[in-house]
Structures are given as C-alpha cells and as structure tokens.
Amino acid sequence: MASIIPKLNESLEISGFFSDRDSISNARILPFPQRAHGLSSLLTAKQISIYNGPSIIFFDQNFDSSTRVILRSQDGADANKILSQSQDALSRNMKIVHPVTLVESKEEQDEVSFLIALPVPNSISAVSLFQWDRRLQRWQPLVGEITNNYISARATQLGSFALLEDEI
C-alpha cells in the first residue's frame, strides 16, 4: 500500500505492488518534501516504491479516493504484446532487462506527469530507459538520469517501462 497525502492533509490510499518470480511486495510510503530547480516547491508527491525495485512519484495529480494506480511487473500480459516488445528490442540490437515494469490505472487519466525510477543491475554497463508505445508498437527512449544505481525519467503516460541493454 502507498499513501497519498493531498494538500488538505486527508489521507487517501492507493494500491501498488510489484511481482517478480511469484512474489508480491506491499509497502506503505510516506510523502516527502520536493524541490524544483533548487527552490522550495508546493508540489505534493505521491509515491509508490518497492524496496530495491521500481518506484514512481506523481506530481500535480488530482487523485480522488477511488483512484487506484498499480505498479507491477508485466508478467502475465498479452503474449502478442510481449513478443512485439522483444522483437522491437532485437531489431535495434538491444536486449530487454527483465522484468518489464507496468504502471496502470483502471480509471482513465487525462493528464499524468510522474517520475519513474528503475534499478540498474551492476552487471550492465550500457542501458537506457524506454516506454512501450502501444500505438507505434515500439519502444520509445526516455531522457533518463542515472543516480545511485537507478535510472529515472519523467513520463507523461501510464504503460510499460523497461531497461534496454545494448548488445555489444
């Protein structure tokens, strides 16, 4: 579970889980103050994070009490989608670093803006963060930054995210 703390300090709950190798982890997350460009910011952060795993932080979202955002692995997704994702990566001489992370909501989200961070395995030297474009059926690179063994990038759509490694 993760907690959303809106500006009125009333606590709303959202669900988040990440499954890998048949394990599910739930964790309660507390909000933390954000800074934008080194200046104090009034943004309220909503975070779902898995220990040593992926995390997402939403900014400026107007979630109501019925909004559910789910963070999980893509395991069990449509086989055709997984095949398309693998073929696209291979066509670029890249390899998907599994598991693929899925950020989804059952409710329609008009505008979203969030930071996604995925852990980078120590054994990988050339990696980038990508988001799956459902319309184009292609991995699209995100402008990422690597810090403390995580690569993070800002995203504007929910969906599938993965690290792609250059096959050298």
For each residue, the residues with C-beta under 8 A, 3 or more apart:
1: 13 14 15 16 26 27 28
2: 13 14 15 16 27 28 29 46 47 48 49
3: 11 12 13 14 28 29 30 31
4: 11 12 13 14 46 63
5: 9 11 12 31 44 46
6: 9 10 12 44 63
7: 44
8:
9: 5 6
10: 6
11: 3 4 5
12: 3 4 5 6 63 64 65 67
13: 1 2 3 4 65
14: 1 2 3 4 46 48 63 67 68 69
15: 1 2 68 69 70
16: 1 2 26 27 48 49 50 69 70 71 72
17: 24 25 26 50 70 71 72
18: 24 25 50 53 54 71 72 73 101
19: 22 23 24 25 72 73 75
20: 23 53 73 75 99
21:
22: 19
23: 19 20
24: 17 18 19
25: 17 18 19 50 51 53
26: 1 16 17
27: 1 2 16 49 50 51
28: 1 2 3
29: 2 3 47 48 49
30: 3
31: 3 5 44 45 46 47
32: 45 47
33: 41
34: 41 43 45 59
35: 38 39 40 41
36: 39 41 43
37:
38: 35
39: 35 36
40: 35
41: 33 34 35 36
42:
43: 34 36 59 60
44: 5 6 7 31
45: 31 32 34 57 58 59
46: 2 4 5 14 31 57 58 61 63
47: 2 29 31 32 55 56 57 58
48: 2 14 16 29 55 56 69 71
49: 2 16 27 29 53 54 55 56
50: 16 17 18 25 27 53 54 55 71
51: 25 27
52: 119
53: 18 20 25 49 50 119
54: 18 49 50 71 101 116 117 118 119 161
55: 47 48 49 50 71 116 117
56: 47 48 49 69 71 103 114 115 116 117
57: 45 46 47 114 115
58: 45 46 47 61 63 69 112 113 114
59: 34 43 45 113 114 115
60: 43 113
61: 46 58 109 112 113 114
62:
63: 4 6 12 14 46 58 67 69
64: 12 67
65: 12 13
66: 107
67: 12 14 63 64 105 107
68: 14 15 105 106 107
69: 14 15 16 48 56 58 63 103 104 105 158
70: 15 16 17 102 103 104 105
71: 16 17 18 48 50 54 55 56 101 102 103
72: 16 17 18 19 75 101 102 104
73: 18 19 20 99 100 101 102
74: 77 82 99 100 101 102 160
75: 19 20 72 99
76:
77: 74 81 82 100 102 160
78: 81 82
79: 82 83
80: 83 84
81: 77 78 84 85 132 160
82: 74 77 78 79 85 86 100
83: 79 80 86 87
84: 80 81 87 88 137
85: 81 82 88 89 96 100 132 139 160 162
86: 82 83 89 90 96
87: 83 84 90 91
88: 84 85 91 92 137 138 139
89: 85 86 92 94 95 96 139 164
90: 86 87 93 94 95
91: 87 88
92: 88 89 139 164
93: 90 166 167
94: 89 90 139 164 165 166 167
95: 89 90 164 165 167
96: 85 86 89 100 162 163 164 165
97: 121 124 127 162 163 164 165
98: 162
99: 20 73 74 75
100: 73 74 77 82 85 96 132 160 161 162
101: 18 54 71 72 73 74 116 118 160 161 162
102: 70 71 72 73 74 77 159 160 161
103: 56 69 70 71 114 116 155 158 159 161
104: 69 70 72 158 159
105: 67 68 69 70 108 109 158
106: 68
107: 66 67 68
108: 105
109: 61 105 112 158
110:
111: 156
112: 58 61 109 155 156 157 158
113: 58 59 60 61 154 155 156
114: 56 57 58 59 61 103 154 155
115: 56 57 59 152 153 154 155
116: 54 55 56 101 103 129 142 152 153 155 161
117: 54 55 56 150 151 152
118: 54 101 129 150 151 152 161 162 163
119: 52 53 54 149 150
120: 124 127 146 149 150 151 163
121: 97 124
122: 149
123:
124: 97 120 121 127 163 165
125:
126: 165 166 168
127: 97 120 124 151 163 164 165 166
128: 141 142 144 151 163 164
129: 116 118 141 142 144 151 152 153 161 162 163
130: 139 140 141 142 161 162 163 164
131: 139 140 142 155 157 159 160 161
132: 81 85 100 138 139 140 159 160 161 162
133: 136 137 138 139 140
134: 137 159
135:
136: 133 140
137: 84 88 133 134
138: 88 132 133
139: 85 88 89 92 94 130 131 132 133 162 164
140: 130 131 132 133 136
141: 128 129 130
142: 116 128 129 130 131 153 154 155 161
143: 153 154
144: 128 129 151 152 153
145: 151 152 153
146: 120 149 150 151
147: 150 152
148:
149: 119 120 122 146
150: 117 118 119 120 146 147
151: 117 118 120 127 128 129 144 145 146 163
152: 115 116 117 118 129 144 145 147
153: 115 116 129 142 143 144 145
154: 113 114 115 142 143
155: 103 112 113 114 115 116 131 142 161
156: 111 112 113
157: 112 131
158: 69 103 104 105 109 112
159: 102 103 104 131 132 134
160: 74 77 81 85 100 101 102 131 132
161: 54 100 101 102 103 116 118 129 130 131 132 142 155
162: 85 96 97 98 100 101 118 129 130 132 139
163: 96 97 118 120 124 127 128 129 130 151
164: 89 92 94 95 96 97 127 128 130 139
165: 94 95 96 97 124 126 127
166: 93 94 126 127
167: 93 94 95
168: 126
